[in-house]
Amino acid sequence: MDTYTFIAEYKGGTYISQMQGASIGEACLAWGHYVSNSDNIPLKNKTLFAETLQNDLAEIPPACLDDTPNVWYFLADAGKGYLHVNVVKTHPVATDWPMRLDGMVTVDVESSTAALM
């Protein structure tokens, strides 16, 4: 299974999540299931979103971007508006860097240390 990173833009917000799948299509369906069962993206009708996404992806699959392997784009109908979704096939790498979204990481190149500000 491969890991795919989903970067969705919706009503001024950016929502990032990762899913696994044997293909881009399988990962997109897993993402749709995740979105419809979580509070990650503030959708009004999550059940309808999942059904619509499945039908839309069958009709118009994610488009691979020119000259950019392993990167796709698609629109997802959210009822009142659309999610603009970029997908990147991602190679997960273990890291000891302090990855947090509530601060800024600074790096001292000479000592190879990082600190969360």
C-alpha positions, 0 to 999 in steps of 0.5 A: 500500500502507498501513502497519499497526502491530501491537501484540500482547500475549502471556504478559505481553509486548508485541510491536510490528511494522509490516506493509504491505498493500493492506487490513487482511486482507492486512496481517494475513496478512503479519503472520502470515507474519512472526511464524511466520518470526521469533523476535519472539514466542516461539511453540512451533509457528509453522507451525501458528500461521500456518495457524490464523491464516489460517483464523481470519481468514477466519472472523472478520476483525479487528473495527473498534473503534467510533468509532475509524476505522483501528483493529482488534482480533483474537485469534490462537490460539497453541496454548496461549493467545491473542495479543491483537492491536490493529492501527492503520493508520499513516501513516509519518512521517520523523523526525529524533528519536532513536527507540530503545527502550533509553533515554528521550528528553527534550525541551527545548521552548524550544530544540526539541532532544531528547537520549537519556538 
